[in-house]
Amino acid sequence: MHALLITLLVIVAISLIVVVLLQSGSSAGLSGAISGGAEQLFGKQKARGLDLVLQRMTLILVILFFVLAIAVMKF
């Protein structure tokens, strides 16, 4: 059981890294990070198409990663 959980955790971690790297960046530099965060926070920038799919996959993989990490610690 422990080996299966570790294997799933590694697969999810690698998948999470790949999905995050596939996402397009909003802007470069510190000023771009601040303005990009504000745009995303207030909903001025709508995610469409592939970006929306990658964003949802990231959320699912993060939740799965934390659940598996906690499960590995318990068993």
N, C-alpha and C positions, 0 to 999 in steps of 0.2 A: 504494500500500500504506500509506504514511504517513497519507494523508488518511482512509483507511478506519479505521485504528486510532484516530486522533484523534476521528473521529465516534463510534465505538463507546465510547470513553472518556468523552466528554461525555454520551452517552445513559445509560451505566451510572452516572455521577456524579449525574445528575439523578434517576435511579430510586432510587439509594441515599438521597438526601436525602428524597425523598417517602416511602419505606418507613420511614425513621427517624422522620419527623414523624408518621406514622400510628400509631406504637406508643404505647401508654398509659404514662404515667409511674407509677412505683411510689409515690413520695411527694414532697412538696415540702420544700425547705429542706435544710440540711446534715445535721440529725439524721435526716431521712427518707432521705437518700442513704446514710448509714452503716448504718442499720438495714435498709434495702431491699437493700443490697449483701450484708449478712450473711445475710438470708433467702434470697436467690438463691444465695449461695455454698453454704449448707448444705442447699439443696433443700427448704426449708419451703414455698416458693411455687412451685407447678407451673403452667407456662404451658399454656393450653388454647385450642383454637379458633383464632380469628384471631390472637391474640398469638403462638401457636406458629408459625403460617404466616409471620407477619411477621418473627419471629426467625430462622427458617431462610432466608427470602429475604434478610435483611440479611447473614447469613453468606455466602451464595452471591455476592451482589453485591460484598461487600468483597473476597473472593478474586478475583473477576473484575476488579475495579478495579485491584488490585495487579498482577495478571498483565498487564493491558493497559498500565498505567503503565510497567512494566519493558519490555514489548515496544516501546512508543513510544520509550523511551530507546535501545534497541538499534538501531532502524531509523532 
